[in-house]
Amino acid sequence: MLKLHYHPLSTYSRRVRIALIEKRIGAELIEVDMVQRAHRGPEYLALNPYGRVPTLVEDGFVLYESTAILEYLESTHPEPALVPADARGRALVAMHMKLCDIQLARQTGIIIFPKRFLPRERWDEGAMAQAKKEIEQHLAILERQLAGRQYLVGDRYGLAEVCYTPFVEFFPLMEITPPPAVAAWCARQLERPSARETKPAV
Ligand SMILES: N[C@@H](CCC(=O)N[C@@H](CS)C(=O)NCC(=O)O)C(=O)O
């Protein structure tokens, strides 16, 4: 039985929960009590020495880093497929997953962590403004790539979208208005049952 150590408010954990639902994979969800700092306790650090969620465990095999977990689930449960069959399609998915992390996820964390969890006097407004600018530049690139398309790779929803969904959820909180093709693509992701079921409370 698969076990997923996660937190309901964690964007990276949400990627894996979305993939589990999309691929109809049964897993035991184990909530890590991050408020009580359980992710920094010896038991959890023995699983994931970085003290972050998500972590997947299957029969003693331990895996962390959400994109690695998504790729593992794709290899072990290939149907329904969330990546194309051909090498170029798969490589493009890998490219978009990586770009999601370095051009959007990191910057989103800089803005939404303080907005969700810190009092305003502790916000680093300069860093938040810079992160917002970088996100807007990234969205301008995605807008060109999504012109006339429904999804980033091929004509089907896939792992690239799974990676983006938890982060595009926060555009309103970040006061970011995506350009039209990106906005339509975000709506397509967020209306899926897998996104609705995993939507965080804050
Ligand atoms: N690159 C990691 C990022 C995981 C991550 O940063 N998770 C956050 C929650 S969304 C976390 O556990 N933060 C706790 C900490 O860094 O102390 C992944 O893709 O899984």
Ligand as a Chemical Component Dictionary entry (heavy atoms), coordinates in Angstrom:
data_LIG
# 
_chem_comp.id                   LIG 
_chem_comp.type                 NON-POLYMER 
_chem_comp.pdbx_formal_charge   0 
_chem_comp.three_letter_code    LIG 
# 
loop_
_chem_comp_atom.comp_id 
_chem_comp_atom.atom_id 
_chem_comp_atom.alt_atom_id 
_chem_comp_atom.type_symbol 
_chem_comp_atom.charge 
_chem_comp_atom.model_Cartn_x 
_chem_comp_atom.model_Cartn_y 
_chem_comp_atom.model_Cartn_z 
_chem_comp_atom.pdbx_ordinal 
LIG N1  N1  N 0 10.921 20.668 -4.049 1  
LIG C1  C1  C 0 10.048 20.089 -3.055 2  
LIG C2  C2  C 0 9.401  21.211 -2.259 3  
LIG C3  C3  C 0 8.618  20.697 -1.054 4  
LIG C4  C4  C 0 8.297  21.825 -0.085 5  
LIG O1  O1  O 0 8.943  22.888 -0.083 6  
LIG N2  N2  N 0 7.283  21.586 0.741  7  
LIG C5  C5  C 0 6.926  22.561 1.758  8  
LIG C6  C6  C 0 5.415  22.592 1.944  9  
LIG S1  S1  S 0 4.567  23.141 0.474  10 
LIG C7  C7  C 0 7.529  22.155 3.084  11 
LIG O2  O2  O 0 7.500  21.006 3.438  12 
LIG N3  N3  N 0 8.071  23.131 3.815  13 
LIG C8  C8  C 0 8.575  22.901 5.136  14 
LIG C9  C9  C 0 9.984  23.361 5.308  15 
LIG O3  O3  O 0 10.664 23.661 4.305  16 
LIG O4  O4  O 0 10.395 23.448 6.469  17 
LIG C10 C10 C 0 9.009  19.218 -3.759 18 
LIG O5  O5  O 0 8.794  19.406 -4.967 19 
LIG O6  O6  O 0 8.456  18.299 -3.138 20 
# 
loop_
_chem_comp_bond.comp_id 
_chem_comp_bond.atom_id_1 
_chem_comp_bond.atom_id_2 
_chem_comp_bond.value_order 
_chem_comp_bond.pdbx_ordinal 
LIG N1  C1  SING 1  
LIG C1  C2  SING 2  
LIG C1  C10 SING 3  
LIG C2  C3  SING 4  
LIG C3  C4  SING 5  
LIG C4  O1  DOUB 6  
LIG C4  N2  SING 7  
LIG N2  C5  SING 8  
LIG C5  C6  SING 9  
LIG C5  C7  SING 10 
LIG C6  S1  SING 11 
LIG C7  O2  DOUB 12 
LIG C7  N3  SING 13 
LIG N3  C8  SING 14 
LIG C8  C9  SING 15 
LIG C9  O3  DOUB 16 
LIG C9  O4  SING 17 
LIG C10 O5  DOUB 18 
LIG C10 O6  SING 19 
# 
